Amino acid sequence: MEPWFADAKPIDSLEPEIAFHLWDEFHPAPGRQPEPLALPEFPRASRLLARTSEAVGHEAELATYYGRVAALARRHALKLHQVRQYFWMDLRLDNEEADVHLSFPWYDTFATMDHFLSAVAGNEQGMIFADQDQGWAVEVWARDGTLYIRESDPDSDDDDEPGQAVALPRAGLQDRIAPLRERTAKLVARLAKELGADVWTTGEAPSFP
């Protein structure tokens, strides 16, 4: 057992969700005036985020929004790497009642997120996932049907600060991850078909329409 297991907050569940980042302005280049970018009109809890659960049934609207992004990129002769931020995604695990909010600020593609989700969805024991980047780290352990998840700041000078750590039943989170992965994959496939390129899965595409 890791020492921080004893301090992990016991919770019943976490709700995993992936969202598409939205922008209401398109910035062609530094120093140039931004252009308005019309947002999709379907209901959302957050104006500039479209959760997968919110986007289901509104795929055409979301595809139209991304079509506008692509058209503006073409108008200004911009390559995919210059407009990657308009296709970023966001992964979070929340428990509102317990005030637990786990974020993955360095993950912006479905592939990076799914690496984490598939680890939790599997059956491996011990440390099943670990990653870190500037100012952020996450590690996940599985033991006797329980998941121990800790999000922390590896650059912190406070060695006594364990970060945010929780313990919860693995099966419950797995039950929520399965439909999320399926829903996200279907949405990305539909958007890629409409746009003509998949720029959400890995952030790269053979060509950008």
C-alpha positions as CSV (number, residue, x, y, z in Angstrom):
1,M,0.0,0.0,0.0
2,E,1.1,3.6,-0.7
3,P,1.2,5.9,2.4
4,W,-1.4,8.2,0.9
5,F,-4.0,5.5,0.7
6,A,-4.8,6.1,4.3
7,D,-5.7,9.7,3.6
8,A,-7.7,9.0,0.5
9,K,-11.2,10.4,0.7
10,P,-13.8,7.6,0.4
11,I,-16.5,8.4,-2.1
12,D,-19.3,6.3,-3.7
13,S,-18.5,7.2,-7.3
14,L,-17.1,9.6,-9.9
15,E,-18.8,10.8,-13.0
16,P,-16.4,10.8,-16.0
17,E,-17.2,13.2,-18.9
18,I,-15.4,14.4,-22.0
19,A,-16.2,17.8,-23.5
20,F,-15.4,19.6,-26.7
21,H,-13.8,23.1,-26.1
22,L,-15.7,25.8,-28.0
23,W,-14.5,29.3,-29.1
24,D,-16.6,32.3,-29.8
25,E,-13.8,34.1,-31.6
26,F,-11.3,33.0,-34.3
27,H,-7.9,34.5,-34.0
28,P,-6.2,34.4,-37.4
29,A,-2.7,35.6,-36.3
30,P,-1.0,37.6,-33.6
31,G,-1.8,41.3,-33.9
32,R,-4.8,40.7,-36.2
33,Q,-8.4,41.3,-35.1
34,P,-10.3,38.2,-34.1
35,E,-13.4,37.2,-36.1
36,P,-16.7,36.2,-34.5
37,L,-17.3,32.4,-34.4
38,A,-20.9,31.4,-34.0
39,L,-21.4,28.7,-31.4
40,P,-23.7,25.8,-31.6
41,E,-27.1,26.6,-30.1
42,F,-28.0,23.3,-28.4
43,P,-28.4,23.5,-24.5
44,R,-25.1,23.3,-22.6
45,A,-24.2,23.7,-18.9
46,S,-21.2,25.7,-19.9
47,R,-21.2,28.1,-22.8
48,L,-17.8,27.2,-24.1
49,L,-17.9,23.5,-23.5
50,A,-20.0,20.9,-25.2
51,R,-20.1,17.7,-23.1
52,T,-20.6,14.4,-25.0
53,S,-23.8,13.8,-23.2
54,E,-25.1,17.2,-24.4
55,A,-23.8,16.8,-28.0
56,V,-25.7,13.5,-28.6
57,G,-28.5,14.3,-31.0
58,H,-26.9,17.6,-32.0
59,E,-24.0,16.1,-34.0
60,A,-25.0,18.2,-37.1
61,E,-24.8,21.4,-35.2
62,L,-21.4,20.6,-33.7
63,A,-20.1,19.5,-37.1
64,T,-21.4,22.8,-38.6
65,Y,-19.4,24.7,-35.9
66,Y,-16.2,22.9,-36.7
67,G,-16.9,23.4,-40.4
68,R,-16.9,27.2,-39.7
69,V,-13.5,26.8,-37.9
70,A,-12.1,24.9,-40.9
71,A,-13.4,27.5,-43.4
72,L,-11.8,30.3,-41.4
73,A,-8.5,28.4,-41.3
74,R,-8.6,28.0,-45.0
75,R,-9.4,31.6,-45.6
76,H,-6.3,32.7,-43.6
77,A,-4.2,29.9,-45.1
78,L,-3.5,28.3,-41.7
79,K,-2.3,24.8,-41.2
80,L,-3.7,22.3,-38.8
81,H,-1.0,22.8,-36.2
82,Q,-1.8,26.5,-36.2
83,V,-5.5,25.9,-35.2
84,R,-5.2,22.8,-33.1
85,Q,-6.6,24.6,-30.0
86,Y,-10.0,24.9,-31.7
87,F,-10.3,21.1,-31.6
88,W,-9.2,20.5,-28.0
89,M,-11.1,18.2,-25.8
90,D,-11.4,18.1,-22.0
91,L,-11.6,15.1,-19.5
92,R,-12.9,15.5,-16.0
93,L,-14.1,13.2,-13.2
94,D,-16.4,14.8,-10.7
95,N,-18.5,14.1,-7.7
96,E,-20.4,17.2,-6.9
97,E,-21.8,16.0,-3.6
98,A,-18.4,15.2,-2.3
99,D,-16.8,18.3,-3.9
100,V,-14.3,16.1,-5.7
101,H,-13.1,17.3,-9.1
102,L,-10.3,15.6,-10.9
103,S,-8.9,17.2,-14.1
104,F,-6.5,16.3,-16.8
105,P,-5.2,19.7,-18.0
106,W,-2.5,18.3,-20.3
107,Y,-4.9,16.0,-22.2
108,D,-6.6,17.5,-25.2
109,T,-7.1,14.5,-27.5
110,F,-9.4,11.5,-27.2
111,A,-6.4,9.1,-27.6
112,T,-4.6,10.5,-24.5
113,M,-7.8,10.4,-22.5
114,D,-8.7,6.9,-23.6
115,H,-5.3,5.7,-22.4
116,F,-6.4,6.6,-18.9
117,L,-10.0,5.4,-19.3
118,S,-9.0,2.0,-20.8
119,A,-6.6,1.4,-17.8
120,V,-9.4,1.9,-15.4
121,A,-11.8,-0.2,-17.5
122,G,-9.4,-3.1,-17.5
123,N,-8.6,-5.7,-14.8
124,E,-5.0,-5.0,-13.9
125,Q,-4.0,-4.7,-10.3
126,G,-1.5,-2.5,-8.5
127,M,-0.5,0.8,-10.1
128,I,-2.6,0.8,-13.3
129,F,-1.9,4.3,-14.5
130,A,0.5,7.2,-13.8
131,D,1.4,10.3,-15.7
132,Q,2.7,13.8,-15.0
133,D,3.5,17.1,-16.7
134,Q,4.3,20.6,-15.6
135,G,2.5,21.2,-12.3
136,W,0.3,18.2,-12.5
137,A,0.4,14.4,-11.8
138,V,-2.1,11.6,-11.5
139,E,-1.7,8.1,-10.4
140,V,-4.2,5.3,-10.1
141,W,-4.0,2.1,-8.1
142,A,-6.4,-0.9,-8.1
143,R,-6.6,-3.1,-5.0
144,D,-9.4,-5.6,-4.0
145,G,-12.1,-3.9,-6.1
146,T,-11.1,-0.4,-4.9
147,L,-9.5,2.4,-7.0
148,Y,-7.2,4.9,-5.3
149,I,-6.7,8.0,-7.4
150,R,-4.5,10.9,-6.6
151,E,-4.0,14.1,-8.4
152,S,-1.1,16.3,-7.2
153,D,1.4,18.9,-8.1
154,P,4.9,17.2,-8.4
155,D,6.5,20.6,-8.5
156,S,5.2,21.6,-5.1
157,D,7.7,22.4,-2.4
158,D,5.3,21.0,0.3
159,D,6.3,17.4,0.8
160,D,3.4,17.0,3.3
161,E,0.8,17.9,0.7
162,P,-0.6,14.7,-0.8
163,G,-2.8,16.5,-3.3
164,Q,-6.4,15.3,-3.9
165,A,-6.8,11.6,-3.2
166,V,-9.9,9.5,-3.3
167,A,-10.9,5.9,-2.9
168,L,-13.9,4.4,-4.7
169,P,-15.4,1.2,-6.0
170,R,-13.8,0.3,-9.3
171,A,-16.9,-1.4,-10.8
172,G,-19.1,1.7,-10.5
173,L,-16.6,3.9,-12.4
174,Q,-16.1,1.2,-15.0
175,D,-19.9,1.1,-15.6
176,R,-19.8,4.8,-16.3
177,I,-16.6,4.7,-18.5
178,A,-18.0,2.2,-20.9
179,P,-20.8,4.3,-22.3
180,L,-18.6,7.4,-22.2
181,R,-16.0,5.8,-24.4
182,E,-18.6,4.5,-26.8
183,R,-20.4,7.8,-27.0
184,T,-17.2,9.8,-27.6
185,A,-15.9,7.4,-30.3
186,K,-19.3,7.7,-32.1
187,L,-19.3,11.5,-31.9
188,V,-15.7,11.8,-33.1
189,A,-16.4,9.4,-36.0
190,R,-19.4,11.5,-37.0
191,L,-17.5,14.8,-36.8
192,A,-14.6,13.4,-38.7
193,K,-16.9,12.2,-41.5
194,E,-18.5,15.6,-41.8
195,L,-15.2,17.5,-41.6
196,G,-13.2,15.1,-43.8
197,A,-10.5,14.6,-41.2
198,D,-10.2,13.3,-37.7
199,V,-8.5,16.0,-35.7
200,W,-9.8,14.9,-32.3
201,T,-8.5,11.4,-31.7
202,T,-4.7,12.2,-31.9
203,G,-4.6,15.8,-32.8
204,E,-3.0,15.0,-36.2
205,A,-4.5,14.3,-39.6
206,P,-3.0,13.3,-43.0
207,S,-4.7,16.4,-44.4
208,F,-6.8,19.2,-43.2
209,P,-9.7,20.2,-45.3
